[in-house]
């Protein structure tokens, strides 16, 4: 029994000395974790995989028509913000993002609207309606 106590006390003593070392030299602990994070993060300058649109059995015009009808239904059912500044900001931001999309030559009539809801969420409909 006394051997078990002395072993457990020795282990506790080593553990507390290790914690003391981290407390005494916080810069070394921070440096260790920064080096560890550096090796776990993939190279930031790596080339991104180009996005390819998936297969779609609908034509672009079908997508636009379906999205327009769904957007009209959504406007009837959802409380819109009706804040011109918010819609202008969303349109500006959304247009910048949409310019980067691989659309396959199709120009979708992107529209961005704010819904008055406390939930942080977004949804997109076919044909460029967000």
MMTF fields as JSON, N, C-alpha, C and O atoms, coordinates in Angstrom:
{
  "mmtfVersion": "1.0.0",
  "mmtfProducer": "UNKNOWN",
  "numBonds": 519,
  "numAtoms": 520,
  "numGroups": 130,
  "numChains": 1,
  "numModels": 1,
  "chainsPerModel": [1],
  "groupsPerChain": [130],
  "chainIdList": ["A"],
  "bondAtomList": [4, 2, 8, 6, 12, 10, 16, 14, 20, 18, 24, 22, 28, 26, 32, 30, 36, 34, 40, 38, 44, 42, 48, 46, 52, 50, 56, 54, 60, 58, 64, 62, 68, 66, 72, 70, 76, 74, 80, 78, 84, 82, 88, 86, 92, 90, 96, 94, 100, 98, 104, 102, 108, 106, 112, 110, 116, 114, 120, 118, 124, 122, 128, 126, 132, 130, 136, 134, 140, 138, 144, 142, 148, 146, 152, 150, 156, 154, 160, 158, 164, 162, 168, 166, 172, 170, 176, 174, 180, 178, 184, 182, 188, 186, 192, 190, 196, 194, 200, 198, 204, 202, 208, 206, 212, 210, 216, 214, 220, 218, 224, 222, 228, 226, 232, 230, 236, 234, 240, 238, 244, 242, 248, 246, 252, 250, 256, 254, 260, 258, 264, 262, 268, 266, 272, 270, 276, 274, 280, 278, 284, 282, 288, 286, 292, 290, 296, 294, 300, 298, 304, 302, 308, 306, 312, 310, 316, 314, 320, 318, 324, 322, 328, 326, 332, 330, 336, 334, 340, 338, 344, 342, 348, 346, 352, 350, 356, 354, 360, 358, 364, 362, 368, 366, 372, 370, 376, 374, 380, 378, 384, 382, 388, 386, 392, 390, 396, 394, 400, 398, 404, 402, 408, 406, 412, 410, 416, 414, 420, 418, 424, 422, 428, 426, 432, 430, 436, 434, 440, 438, 444, 442, 448, 446, 452, 450, 456, 454, 460, 458, 464, 462, 468, 466, 472, 470, 476, 474, 480, 478, 484, 482, 488, 486, 492, 490, 496, 494, 500, 498, 504, 502, 508, 506, 512, 510, 516, 514],
  "bondOrderList": [1, 1, 1, 1, 1, 1, 1, 1, 1, 1, 1, 1, 1, 1, 1, 1, 1, 1, 1, 1, 1, 1, 1, 1, 1, 1, 1, 1, 1, 1, 1, 1, 1, 1, 1, 1, 1, 1, 1, 1, 1, 1, 1, 1, 1, 1, 1, 1, 1, 1, 1, 1, 1, 1, 1, 1, 1, 1, 1, 1, 1, 1, 1, 1, 1, 1, 1, 1, 1, 1, 1, 1, 1, 1, 1, 1, 1, 1, 1, 1, 1, 1, 1, 1, 1, 1, 1, 1, 1, 1, 1, 1, 1, 1, 1, 1, 1, 1, 1, 1, 1, 1, 1, 1, 1, 1, 1, 1, 1, 1, 1, 1, 1, 1, 1, 1, 1, 1, 1, 1, 1, 1, 1, 1, 1, 1, 1, 1, 1],
  "groupList": [{"groupName": "UNK", "atomNameList": ["N", "CA", "C", "O"], "elementList": ["N", "C", "C", "O"], "formalChargeList": [0, 0, 0, 0], "bondAtomList": [1, 0, 2, 1, 3, 2], "bondOrderList": [1, 1, 2], "singleLetterCode": "X", "chemCompType": "L-PEPTIDE LINKING"}],
  "groupTypeList": [0, 0, 0, 0, 0, 0, 0, 0, 0, 0, 0, 0, 0, 0, 0, 0, 0, 0, 0, 0, 0, 0, 0, 0, 0, 0, 0, 0, 0, 0, 0, 0, 0, 0, 0, 0, 0, 0, 0, 0, 0, 0, 0, 0, 0, 0, 0, 0, 0, 0, 0, 0, 0, 0, 0, 0, 0, 0, 0, 0, 0, 0, 0, 0, 0, 0, 0, 0, 0, 0, 0, 0, 0, 0, 0, 0, 0, 0, 0, 0, 0, 0, 0, 0, 0, 0, 0, 0, 0, 0, 0, 0, 0, 0, 0, 0, 0, 0, 0, 0, 0, 0, 0, 0, 0, 0, 0, 0, 0, 0, 0, 0, 0, 0, 0, 0, 0, 0, 0, 0, 0, 0, 0, 0, 0, 0, 0, 0, 0, 0],
  "groupIdList": [1, 2, 3, 4, 5, 6, 7, 8, 9, 10, 11, 12, 13, 14, 15, 16, 17, 18, 19, 20, 21, 22, 23, 24, 25, 26, 27, 28, 29, 30, 31, 32, 33, 34, 35, 36, 37, 38, 39, 40, 41, 42, 43, 44, 45, 46, 47, 48, 49, 50, 51, 52, 53, 54, 55, 56, 57, 58, 59, 60, 61, 62, 63, 64, 65, 66, 67, 68, 69, 70, 71, 72, 73, 74, 75, 76, 77, 78, 79, 80, 81, 82, 83, 84, 85, 86, 87, 88, 89, 90, 91, 92, 93, 94, 95, 96, 97, 98, 99, 100, 101, 102, 103, 104, 105, 106, 107, 108, 109, 110, 111, 112, 113, 114, 115, 116, 117, 118, 119, 120, 121, 122, 123, 124, 125, 126, 127, 128, 129, 130],
  "secStructList": [7, 2, 2, 2, 2, 2, 2, 2, 2, 2, 2, 2, 2, 2, 2, 2, 2, 2, 2, 2, 2, 2, 2, 2, 6, 2, 2, 2, 2, 2, 2, 2, 2, 2, 2, 2, 2, 2, 2, 2, 1, 7, 7, 6, 6, 1, 7, 7, 7, 7, 7, 7, 7, 7, 7, 7, 1, 1, 7, 2, 2, 2, 2, 2, 2, 2, 2, 2, 2, 2, 2, 2, 2, 2, 2, 2, 2, 1, 7, 5, 7, 7, 7, 2, 2, 2, 2, 2, 2, 2, 2, 2, 2, 2, 2, 2, 2, 2, 6, 6, 1, 7, 7, 6, 6, 7, 7, 7, 7, 7, 5, 7, 7, 7, 5, 7, 7, 1, 1, 7, 7, 7, 7, 7, 5, 6, 6, 6, 5, 7],
  "xCoordList": [0.817, 0.0, 0.866, 0.558, 1.943, 2.803, 3.536, 3.846, 3.822, 4.479, 3.541, 3.97, 2.242, 1.273, 1.149, 1.066, 1.138, 1.03, 2.248, 2.125, 3.409, 4.612, 4.679, 5.159, 4.205, 4.177, 3.185, 3.491, 2.003, 1.007, 1.464, 1.208, 2.143, 2.653, 3.757, 3.873, 4.571, 5.638, 5.05, 5.535, 4.001, 3.354, 2.733, 2.871, 2.042, 1.445, 2.516, 2.328, 3.657, 4.744, 5.293, 5.561, 5.466, 5.957, 4.949, 5.331, 3.674, 2.638, 2.612, 2.494, 2.719, 2.685, 3.932, 3.854, 5.096, 6.304, 6.14, 6.604, 5.48, 5.243, 4.334, 4.578, 3.267, 2.375, 3.093, 2.885, 3.954, 4.715, 5.623, 5.788, 6.211, 7.105, 6.342, 6.856, 5.108, 4.305, 3.896, 3.836, 3.613, 3.235, 4.439, 4.309, 5.597, 6.792, 7.279, 7.877, 7.039, 7.501, 6.319, 6.274, 5.363, 4.184, 4.535, 3.825, 5.599, 6.0, 6.385, 6.111, 7.013, 7.404, 6.187, 6.166, 5.162, 3.94, 3.213, 2.733, 3.143, 2.493, 3.262, 2.666, 4.573, 5.397, 5.212, 5.146, 5.129, 4.92, 3.614, 3.58, 2.528, 1.232, 1.183, 0.506, 1.874, 1.929, 2.66, 2.233, 3.759, 4.499, 3.64, 3.606, 2.945, 2.069, 0.958, 0.652, 0.358, -0.706, -0.166, -0.848, 1.056, 1.65, 1.787, 1.541, 2.174, 2.363, 1.054, 1.009, -0.012, -1.292, -2.13, -3.08, -1.815, -2.565, -1.988, -0.776, -2.842, -2.317, -1.766, -2.12, -0.923, -0.268, -1.314, -2.163, -1.246, -2.257, -2.174, -3.172, -1.007, -0.862, -1.167, -0.912, -1.702, -2.01, -3.119, -3.996, -3.075, -4.095, -5.42, -5.462, -6.485, -7.812, -8.327, -7.98, -9.138, -9.761, -10.827, -11.688, -10.781, -11.81, -13.182, -13.324, -14.191, -15.555, -16.144, -15.958, -16.848, -17.536, -19.022, -19.384, -19.882, -21.317, -21.725, -21.22, -22.637, -23.133, -24.062, -24.407, -24.449, -25.356, -26.74, -27.203, -27.406, -28.719, -29.599, -29.26, -30.714, -31.583, -32.478, -33.17, -32.467, -33.245, -32.37, -31.16, -32.993, -32.254, -32.106, -32.769, -31.245, -31.058, -32.366, -32.692, -33.11, -34.386, -35.4, -36.186, -35.384, -36.252, -35.911, -36.806, -34.612, -34.176, -34.653, -35.131, -34.524, -34.93, -36.44, -36.888, -37.22, -38.683, -39.11, -39.968, -38.513, -38.842, -38.453, -39.218, -37.281, -36.832, -37.705, -37.982, -38.147, -39.01, -40.337, -40.825, -40.919, -42.185, -41.98, -42.795, -40.893, -40.62, -40.329, -40.731, -39.636, -39.35, -40.646, -40.81, -41.559, -42.851, -43.621, -44.234, -43.595, -44.259, -43.595, -44.28, -42.272, -41.541, -41.864, -42.004, -41.985, -42.313, -43.698, -43.94, -44.606, -45.958, -45.967, -46.754, -45.096, -45.134, -44.168, -44.411, -43.086, -42.048, -42.111, -42.382, -41.862, -41.849, -40.532, -39.468, -40.6, -39.402, -39.007, -39.85, -37.737, -37.228, -37.749, -38.033, -37.873, -38.263, -37.341, -37.787, -36.048, -35.029, -34.135, -33.301, -34.292, -33.533, -32.02, -31.311, -31.518, -30.071, -29.585, -28.512, -30.362, -29.981, -30.006, -29.07, -31.069, -31.148, -30.035, -29.498, -29.68, -28.594, -27.267, -26.462, -27.038, -25.804, -25.755, -24.731, -26.858, -26.899, -26.705, -26.027, -27.288, -27.126, -25.685, -25.146, -25.054, -23.649, -22.755, -21.926, -22.922, -22.111, -22.403, -21.482, -23.664, -24.049, -23.581, -23.177, -23.627, -23.166, -21.672, -21.21, -20.911, -19.465, -19.181, -18.287, -19.933, -19.741, -20.203, -19.545, -21.321, -21.872, -20.97, -20.978, -20.193, -19.279, -18.182, -17.572, -17.924, -16.872, -17.38, -16.588, -18.68, -19.256, -19.016, -19.078, -18.743, -18.679, -20.096, -20.661, -20.665, -22.063, -22.197, -23.314, -21.108, -21.197, -21.719, -22.336, -21.484, -21.909, -23.312, -23.728, -24.06, -25.429, -25.393, -24.725, -26.106, -26.21, -27.536, -28.6, -27.457, -28.665, -29.027, -28.137, -30.326, -30.753, -30.729, -31.778, -29.56, -29.442, -30.228, -30.159, -30.983, -31.715, -31.438, -31.441, -31.198, -30.89, -31.852, -31.995, -32.51, -33.489, -33.281, -32.821, -33.628, -33.529, -34.896, -35.907, -34.916, -36.139, -36.043, -35.0, -37.125, -37.146, -37.335, -38.457, -36.212, -36.224, -34.993, -33.927, -35.113, -33.983, -32.956, -31.806, -33.345, -32.41, -31.374, -31.705, -30.124, -29.06, -29.101, -28.745, -29.525, -29.736, -29.807, -29.997, -29.656, -29.803, -30.282, -30.029, -30.97, -31.348, -31.363, -31.596, -31.111, -31.085, -32.082, -32.286, -32.692, -33.641, -33.003, -32.018, -33.537, -32.943, -33.0, -33.88, -32.092, -32.121, -31.579, -31.754, -30.923, -30.28, -31.05, -30.684, -32.096, -32.883, -32.405, -32.453, -31.934, -31.364, -32.122, -31.819],
  "yCoordList": [-1.179, 0.0, 1.251, 2.219, 1.239, 2.404, 2.619, 3.757, 1.532, 1.66, 2.333, 3.17, 1.964, 2.577, 4.073, 4.872, 4.453, 5.872, 6.637, 7.733, 6.072, 6.786, 6.917, 7.934, 5.902, 6.007, 7.069, 7.867, 7.08, 8.074, 9.48, 10.427, 9.631, 10.941, 11.387, 12.572, 10.427, 10.774, 11.231, 12.189, 10.544, 10.935, 12.311, 13.145, 12.564, 13.885, 14.962, 16.065, 14.628, 15.594, 15.946, 17.114, 14.937, 15.21, 16.027, 16.926, 15.724, 16.465, 17.921, 18.825, 18.146, 19.536, 20.293, 21.487, 19.614, 20.281, 20.647, 21.706, 19.78, 20.076, 21.274, 22.133, 21.332, 22.488, 23.752, 24.826, 23.62, 24.769, 25.291, 26.5, 24.365, 24.776, 25.567, 26.555, 25.137, 25.879, 27.243, 28.231, 27.286, 28.572, 29.509, 30.718, 28.944, 29.769, 30.304, 31.379, 29.582, 29.976, 29.96, 29.101, 30.887, 30.86, 31.097, 30.622, 31.811, 32.056, 30.775, 30.62, 29.859, 28.604, 27.758, 27.066, 27.795, 27.036, 27.609, 26.867, 28.936, 29.575, 29.262, 28.949, 29.346, 29.027, 27.59, 27.307, 26.683, 25.269, 25.082, 24.394, 25.695, 25.531, 26.231, 25.749, 27.343, 28.009, 27.149, 27.047, 26.535, 25.645, 24.441, 24.024, 23.88, 22.742, 23.123, 22.359, 24.293, 24.747, 25.001, 24.73, 25.521, 25.806, 24.534, 24.546, 23.453, 22.214, 21.512, 20.659, 21.856, 21.226, 21.987, 21.425, 23.226, 24.035, 23.798, 23.909, 23.469, 23.284, 24.592, 25.679, 24.464, 25.631, 26.591, 26.199, 27.851, 28.834, 29.222, 29.636, 29.092, 29.519, 28.396, 28.549, 27.28, 26.158, 26.559, 27.353, 26.015, 26.302, 25.687, 24.56, 26.422, 25.911, 25.08, 25.326, 24.119, 23.295, 24.124, 24.708, 24.184, 24.97, 24.325, 23.104, 25.175, 24.677, 24.366, 25.111, 23.265, 22.893, 22.739, 22.03, 23.394, 23.234, 21.777, 21.079, 21.335, 19.97, 19.794, 20.752, 18.564, 18.255, 18.76, 18.576, 19.395, 19.98, 19.639, 19.964, 18.992, 18.611, 19.762, 19.654, 20.867, 22.033, 23.0, 23.076, 23.736, 24.781, 25.98, 26.053, 26.905, 28.106, 28.885, 29.424, 28.949, 29.669, 28.974, 29.638, 27.62, 26.884, 27.226, 27.428, 27.289, 27.654, 29.052, 29.275, 29.983, 31.367, 31.442, 32.107, 30.769, 30.794, 30.157, 30.692, 29.02, 28.342, 29.21, 29.325, 29.814, 30.691, 31.909, 32.336, 32.477, 33.667, 33.328, 34.095, 32.178, 31.769, 31.481, 31.885, 30.784, 30.467, 31.737, 31.834, 32.719, 33.98, 34.747, 35.347, 34.727, 35.4, 34.734, 35.425, 33.405, 32.698, 33.026, 33.218, 33.089, 33.389, 34.797, 35.017, 35.76, 37.134, 37.223, 38.069, 36.358, 36.351, 35.747, 36.162, 34.774, 34.028, 34.548, 34.365, 35.188, 35.613, 37.119, 37.87, 37.568, 39.015, 39.628, 39.337, 40.451, 41.094, 42.28, 42.865, 42.625, 43.746, 45.088, 45.981, 45.231, 46.504, 47.627, 48.738, 47.323, 48.314, 48.49, 47.627, 49.596, 49.786, 49.716, 49.203, 50.228, 50.184, 48.741, 48.382, 47.932, 46.529, 45.791, 45.061, 45.98, 45.326, 45.804, 45.011, 47.089, 47.61, 46.976, 46.625, 46.829, 46.191, 44.737, 44.28, 44.005, 42.602, 42.471, 41.552, 43.375, 43.341, 43.605, 42.928, 44.575, 44.88, 43.688, 43.282, 43.134, 42.001, 40.767, 40.088, 40.485, 39.319, 39.405, 38.396, 40.592, 40.78, 40.524, 39.907, 41.001, 40.74, 39.243, 38.744, 38.533, 37.084, 36.362, 35.428, 36.788, 36.127, 36.287, 35.437, 37.362, 37.563, 36.508, 36.282, 35.867, 34.856, 33.449, 32.512, 33.302, 31.974, 31.493, 32.282, 30.201, 29.644, 29.343, 28.308, 30.218, 30.062, 29.375, 29.125, 29.071, 28.431, 29.367, 28.914, 30.665, 31.629, 32.157, 33.066, 31.622, 32.075, 33.237, 33.164, 34.298, 35.448, 35.34, 35.624, 34.931, 34.831, 36.207, 36.996, 36.509, 37.807, 37.758, 37.624, 37.863, 37.731, 38.817, 39.994, 38.393, 39.301, 38.868, 37.676, 39.838, 39.569, 40.368, 41.578, 39.689, 40.343, 39.891, 38.779, 40.771, 40.492, 40.086, 40.715, 39.026, 38.574, 38.97, 38.785, 39.514, 39.96, 38.753, 38.367, 38.172, 36.995, 37.047, 37.456, 36.646, 36.702, 35.611, 35.732, 34.559, 33.462, 33.911, 34.554, 33.563, 33.848, 32.717, 31.58, 33.025, 31.994, 32.653, 33.864, 31.863, 32.342, 31.179, 30.023, 31.469, 30.416, 30.982, 32.171, 30.11, 30.505, 29.663, 28.484, 30.29, 29.614, 29.47, 30.148, 28.609, 28.474, 29.776, 30.604, 29.957, 31.086, 32.384, 33.424, 32.375, 33.568, 34.34, 35.476, 33.776, 34.467, 34.037, 32.859, 35.038, 34.741, 35.552, 35.466],
  "zCoordList": [0.0, 0.0, 0.0, -0.695, 0.77, 0.824, -0.484, -0.836, -1.223, -2.526, -3.517, -4.31, -3.475, -4.377, -4.107, -5.041, -2.826, -2.49, -2.964, -3.51, -2.763, -3.184, -4.696, -5.197, -5.451, -6.911, -7.37, -8.257, -6.769, -7.182, -6.81, -7.554, -5.658, -5.284, -6.24, -6.553, -6.703, -7.643, -8.965, -9.566, -9.422, -10.678, -10.542, -11.437, -9.418, -9.198, -9.146, -9.66, -8.512, -8.432, -9.796, -10.073, -10.667, -12.024, -12.818, -13.569, -12.66, -13.382, -12.934, -13.761, -11.638, -11.175, -11.615, -11.904, -11.674, -12.168, -13.641, -14.064, -14.438, -15.857, -16.027, -16.873, -15.209, -15.273, -14.825, -15.39, -13.787, -13.333, -14.438, -14.6, -15.198, -16.275, -17.332, -17.858, -17.648, -18.629, -18.07, -18.803, -16.76, -16.151, -16.073, -16.263, -15.795, -15.65, -16.987, -17.037, -18.061, -19.391, -20.367, -21.249, -20.232, -21.108, -22.57, -23.457, -22.832, -24.221, -24.932, -26.122, -24.222, -24.858, -25.169, -26.188, -24.308, -24.573, -25.793, -26.649, -25.856, -27.002, -28.281, -29.312, -28.21, -29.379, -29.825, -31.022, -28.862, -29.2, -29.957, -30.978, -29.459, -30.102, -31.458, -32.367, -31.615, -32.921, -33.946, -35.096, -33.526, -34.433, -34.792, -35.95, -33.801, -34.052, -35.034, -35.95, -34.849, -35.748, -37.145, -38.133, -37.237, -38.543, -39.375, -40.581, -38.735, -39.481, -39.797, -40.683, -39.086, -39.348, -40.363, -40.91, -40.628, -41.589, -42.98, -43.167, -43.976, -45.325, -45.88, -45.425, -46.84, -47.42, -47.978, -48.778, -47.55, -47.922, -49.395, -49.984, -49.983, -51.369, -52.361, -53.555, -51.891, -52.784, -53.752, -53.41, -54.939, -55.945, -55.519, -55.025, -55.71, -55.394, -56.559, -57.714, -56.25, -57.276, -57.98, -57.322, -59.31, -60.007, -59.837, -59.891, -59.629, -59.476, -60.845, -61.807, -60.908, -62.133, -61.819, -60.88, -62.593, -62.335, -62.512, -63.391, -61.671, -61.761, -62.959, -63.65, -63.179, -64.279, -63.932, -62.806, -64.883, -64.663, -65.857, -66.995, -65.603, -66.72, -67.169, -68.181, -66.415, -66.783, -67.565, -67.348, -68.476, -69.177, -68.245, -67.211, -68.609, -67.797, -67.706, -66.649, -68.792, -68.78, -67.873, -67.197, -67.858, -66.929, -65.479, -64.658, -65.166, -63.819, -63.448, -62.335, -64.371, -64.112, -63.878, -62.944, -64.715, -64.56, -63.237, -62.535, -62.9, -61.647, -60.453, -59.496, -60.502, -59.424, -59.268, -58.147, -60.378, -60.326, -59.642, -58.812, -59.993, -59.359, -57.868, -57.039, -57.53, -56.126, -55.331, -54.172, -55.926, -55.247, -54.982, -53.92, -55.945, -55.757, -54.613, -53.799, -54.544, -53.44, -52.105, -51.101, -52.09, -50.858, -50.377, -49.174, -51.299, -50.917, -50.296, -49.436, -50.726, -50.153, -48.748, -47.898, -48.507, -47.245, -46.187, -44.995, -46.594, -45.65, -45.433, -46.37, -44.198, -43.934, -44.437, -43.892, -45.445, -45.976, -45.097, -44.417, -45.115, -44.304, -44.802, -44.004, -46.097, -46.702, -46.26, -45.974, -46.209, -45.861, -47.083, -47.36, -47.826, -49.061, -48.867, -49.732, -47.736, -47.508, -47.331, -47.816, -46.65, -46.444, -47.779, -48.106, -48.544, -49.853, -50.781, -51.555, -50.716, -51.549, -51.155, -52.018, -49.851, -49.379, -49.834, -50.34, -49.656, -50.079, -51.584, -52.044, -52.349, -53.803, -54.188, -55.064, -53.551, -53.851, -53.516, -54.33, -52.329, -51.909, -52.762, -53.215, -52.974, -53.768, -55.204, -55.781, -55.794, -57.172, -57.28, -58.241, -56.287, -56.289, -56.213, -56.896, -55.39, -55.276, -56.539, -56.996, -57.097, -58.283, -59.496, -60.386, -59.547, -60.677, -60.705, -61.751, -59.587, -59.501, -59.835, -59.934, -60.005, -60.247, -61.68, -62.622, -61.837, -63.196, -63.68, -63.326, -64.469, -64.892, -66.24, -66.691, -66.879, -68.19, -69.262, -70.226, -69.115, -70.122, -69.918, -70.637, -68.963, -68.719, -67.735, -66.703, -68.055, -67.157, -66.399, -66.948, -65.144, -64.328, -63.782, -63.464, -63.667, -63.115, -61.587, -60.957, -60.996, -59.554, -58.84, -59.194, -57.819, -56.939, -55.51, -55.204, -54.637, -53.242, -52.373, -52.546, -51.441, -50.57, -49.133, -48.871, -48.215, -46.782, -46.26, -46.574, -45.459, -44.804, -43.344, -42.717, -42.795, -41.409, -40.491, -40.165, -40.086, -39.218, -38.335, -38.794, -37.091, -36.165, -36.439, -36.016, -37.132, -37.417, -38.442, -39.438, -38.182, -39.133, -40.157, -39.848, -41.351, -42.35, -43.722, -43.83, -44.747, -46.124, -46.958, -46.62, -48.042, -48.967, -50.377, -50.593, -51.311, -52.72, -53.482, -53.193, -54.452, -55.334, -56.699, -56.991, -57.536, -58.884, -59.658, -59.422, -60.558, -61.475, -60.926, -61.561, -59.764, -59.261, -58.212, -57.912, -57.643, -56.632, -55.248, -54.895, -54.459, -53.134, -52.091, -50.901]
}
